[in-house]
Amino acid sequence: LHNIALGYDEFGKKAEDILYHIVRNPTNETLSIIRIIKNACLKLYNLAHTATNSPLKPAGPDNSDDLLFKKLFSPSKLMTIIGDDIPLISEKQSLSKVLLNDKNNELSDGTNFWDKNRQLTTDEIDCYLQKIAANAKNTQVNYPTSLYLPDSNSTYLEIALNDNIKSDPSWPNEVQLFPINTGGHWILVSLQKIVNEKNNTQQIKCIIFNSLRALGHDKENSLKRVINSFNSKFMGEMPNNDNITDHLTEPEIIFLHADLQQYLSQSCGAFVCMAAKEVIEQRESNSDSAPYTLLKNYADRFKKYSAEEQYEIDFQHRLVNRNCYLDKYGDANINHYYKDLE
């Protein structure tokens, strides 16, 4: 199975999935088998290390061992089995960089891929949400970004809003979800176009879902500025018109500080994913469902769970999230393999 699992075709993926499933779902009957699987993975890893003279990537494109061991130097389920059993923290961190394609040093706080209580990365959140929203008709998920541009007070959100409205003046036609990292913390921004009943003009209704108690005045003011400015364009007002709120039927922006992280200090990214899933799935059942109501109901429901239940929900979500992430790279590599054959 290990030999087959090294291959970049559907048989390799299936063999890899079998090994990964056995390891991730231990029972009393499979403990001895899991030890054999992990030992075999470590032997392959050490063999690859020796053959390529690098613990992280093959020596060069002309080395025949490169293709053979490629799965051990890229995001794969085999790599997760290997790293889980490596005792050295420094080596786990090095492998994490490869597993997570961590070019932006999102794990620079010393955590690694296998930590049970770590923040999800941009790529992990994106992989999960794109899969959840793949067939959604009433909600669209946007790529996760930071709040601010580097060395600037400008935000990625205002750039995205302006770019979208330029390319399509009728945008947004669906509810838009934006996962945003405010600096070590993920929030979910929901935008929906509604009709102002006072003057029959359109405005944007914005909900900020925050799994902590507060966001901070500077960040809140930045988000308010972006939404106010964008709404002024919708309503034919000048961006600096302070009286725009007089024309609005309801608040432009609502901050929903859910306070969900009492027991889950590093799970803001997981909450963004789970909250977005709630909005996407519920709006597919009923397109008139308001994002605020859905997010508020989700938060209220989660708070009723015991600490143990909250830990379990978080743990199970992280497993699903990890599978989405690893499957994305596995499927992409299979497609690349067949293109090479053609």
N, C-alpha and C positions, 0 to 999 in steps of 0.2 A: 504493500500500500504506500509506503514512504517513497519508493522508487517511482511509482506511478504519480504520486502527489507532486513530484518535482516538475512534472510536465505542464506546459501551458496550453492544454486543450481541455475539452469537456471532461475527459477521463481524469486528467490531473485535478481538475476542480472537484469532481465527485469524490475522488480518493481523499483529497485534502479535507473536504467537508465531513467525511466519515470519521477521520481521525480527530478533527476538531470537536465534533459532536460528542464523541466518547469522552474526551478530556473535559469538556465543559459541563457534562452531565454525569458526574461520578455516582456510582452505586457501590454497595458492598461487594457485588459480584464483579465489578469492573476495575477495582482499585489496582489489582496486579497487572491488568492489561494496560492501564493508564501509565503505570511506571515503565513498562516496556516501551510504550509509544514515546514517552518523554526521553527515555535513554536513547532511543533510535534517533530522535530529533537532535539531541545534543551531539551524537556521533556525527551526524550529517553536518551540523554546524561547525564542529571542529575540523572535519575533513575539508569543508569549503574554506575555512579560515586558512588551513595549511596550503590548499591548492591555489588560492588566489592572493595569499600574503596580505589579506586585509580583512578585519572583522566586520567591515561595513559595506564594501563594494568590491566588485571584481577588479582585477588588475588592469585589464584593457580589453578592447573590443575584439582583438584577435585571439584571445585565450579561449581554447575549446571548453575549458571548465566554466567559463562565464555563463553560458546558456544553461548548463547543467544545474548550476547553483543559484540561478537568478532569483528564484523565489526566496532564497535566504538572505537577499540583499534588497528586498523591496517589500512594500506592505502585503503581507500574506498571513493566512491562518497558521501556517507552519512556523512563521516567525513569532507569533504570539505564544505558541506552545513552548518554543525555545526560551524566549525571554522570561516567561513565568517561572522557569526552573533555574535561571542563572542567579547565583547568590550575590554577585558583585553589583552594588547600586550604580557605580559609575558605568559599568557595561550595560546595565538596563537602560540608563539614560541615553547612552550612545545608540542603542538599538531603537529606542523610542523616537529619536530624531528621524530615523529611516522609516519606521512604521507610520509615523504621522506626517511625513513630508514637512517637518516643522521648520520651514524657512524663516518664519517670523519669530522664532524663539518663544512660542507660547508656553513652553514647558520650562522656561528659564528659572522658575522658582525652585527647581530641584526635584520636581515630581517626575514620574515616569509613566509610561503607557499602562502599566499594570496596577498603579495605585487605585484603590477602590474609591477614594474620596479626592478626586481631582477635577478641575474644570475641563469641560469638553472644549476641543479646539474648533476653530472656524470650519475646517474641512469636515470634521465629524458632524457638526450641526447641519452643515449644508447637505451632506450626503443623506442624512436621515430625513430632512424636510423635503428635499427634492423627490425622494421616494414616496413619502406620504402624500405630497401634492401632485404627483405625476398625472393623475386623471381628474383632478379637481376642476370644476367648471365655475365655481363661485368665489374662489379664493386663489390668490397667487402669492407664492413665496419668493422673496428676493434674496440675493446672495448676502450672507452675513458680513458686516463691516465694522470698523471702529467708529466711534462717534465723531472724532475730529480728524481732519487731515493732519499729517505730520507738520509740526511747527506752525500751526495755524488755528484760528478760532472758527474757521469755516468747517462745515460738517459734510460728511459723505451723504447724509440724508437729503440735504438741500440740492446737492448736485444730482442725485438720483431723481428727485422730484422734477427739477427743471429739465433734465434730459428727457424724461418720459413725456412731459407735457409738450415739449418741442416736437417730438417725433409723432405724437398722437394727441391732438387737442382735446379729444374726448376722454382721455385717460384721467382717473382709473375707472374702468368699467366693472372690475371685481374688487373685493376687499384685498388690500395689499398688506402683506406681513413683512416686516423688516427686523431680523435679529441684529441687534447692535451691541457692541462691546464698549462700555463707557470708560473702560480702564480697569481691567481685572474683574469686571462684572458684566454679565449679559442681561439685556432687557429685550422685550418684544414690543415693537411699535406696529400698531394696526391703523390703517388709513381706509376710510370709506367715504365715497362721495354721496352726499345727501342733498335734498332740495330745501332751501330756506323758505319756510312758509310765509314769512313777512313780506318778502319782495320777489318770491319765485325765482331766486337765483341759486346757484349751486355753491356749496361749501364743502370743505373737507372736515370730517369728524375723525379725530385722532385719539386713540387709547394707548397709553403707555403702561404695559404690564411689567411690574417690577416685583421680583420675589423677595426683596428685602423690605425693611420698614420705610426707607427713604432713599432718595437718589442724590441729593445735594443741590443747593440753590443754583450754582453755576450751570450744571448740566440741565436742570429743569428749565432755566431761563434760555439756554441755547436751543432746546427743543421747542419751547414756546415761540421763540423768534422765528425759527424755520417755518413752523406751521402758520403763524400769523402772516408772515410774508407770502406764503403760498396761497393762503385763503384770500388775501387782498387781491391777488391776480384773478382768482375765480369770481370775486364779487365786484370787480371793476374799481377797487379802491387803490390808492397809492400805498406802497409798502410801509410808509412812515405814518399812516393815519391811525392815531391812537383811538379813534372813535369807532373802529371797525366792529368792536364787540357790541355796539348798540344795534347793529343790523343783524346779529346772529340769533337764530331761533334757540340754539342750545350751545353749551360751551364747545369751543373748537378743540380743546385738548383736555383729557381727563387722565390724571395719574392714578393708577390702581396699584397702590403699594400693598402687596398681598401678605407680606411678612410670613413666608413659608419656610425659611431656612433655619429655624430654631435647632433642628437636629441634623441638617444637611448643609454644612457651611460652604461647600464648594459645588453645589448642585444648581447654580443659577442657569447654566447652559442646558442642563437636563430639564429644568422647569420651562425654559423657553420652548424646547422641543415638545414637551408634553402639552403645554398650553396651546401652542400652534396646532398640534394634532387635534385638540378639542375643537378649535375654531373651524378647521378645515372639514372635519368629519360631520360636525353638527350643521354646518352651512350647506353641505351636500344634501343632507336630509331636509333642511328647511332654509332656503336661500334668504328668507326674511329675518333670520336670526341675527340679532345685533351683537357684534363682537364684545362690547362691554358686558352684556348679560352673560354671554358664554364664558368669558374669562372670570367674571365675578363668581359665577356658579362653580367653575372648576376650582378656584381658590378656596371657596367656602367648603366644598366637598372634601378637598385634600386635608384641610385643617382638622376635620373630624376623625381622621385616622390616628391610631396610636403611634408612638415613636417607632415601635417595631414594624408596624405596617408601612410607615413612611420609608423606613430603611429598605424594606423589601420592594416597594414600588420603584424606588430610586435604583436599586440593584438590578431589577428586571429590565428597566428602561435602558440602563447602560449596556446590558447584554445585547438587546435589540439594536441599539445604536451602533455598537461595535460591529455587529454582523452586517449592518447596512454599509458601513464604511469599508470593511474588508471585502464584501461582495462586489462593491463598486470597482475596486482595483482588480479583483480577480476576473470579473467580466471584461473589463477594459483590456487586460492582458491577453485574454482568450481571443478577443476580436483582433488584437494586434497580431497574434500568432497566425490566425487564418489569413489575414491580409498578406503576411509574409509568404505563406504557402502559395497564395494566388500569384 
